[in-house]
Amino acid sequence: MPIHWYLCVIDFKNSHIQILDSLRSRSRDEFRFKNVKTVVEFCQTFFKLYDIGKDIFQFSINWVPSIPTQDNGLV
């Protein structure tokens, strides 16, 4: 099974999280979104542990709409 990665960018200045995926698949969106939420939960735990006053749970999460896509799942 080929390995595919995607990126989430946490923009603290604008309180926004973006997901970049060059092989976006509607059937995998929910799975990937859940994974990003897991990263958000980890970040929030880290911020709370080190008393960093950010509430990342309030950040919006969106897919970046226009990025180049891969063909046939090839890297």
Beta strands, then each sheet from edge to edge (+ up, - down):
strand 1: 7-11
strand 2: 16-20
strand 3: 60-63
sheet 1: 1+ 2- 3-
end
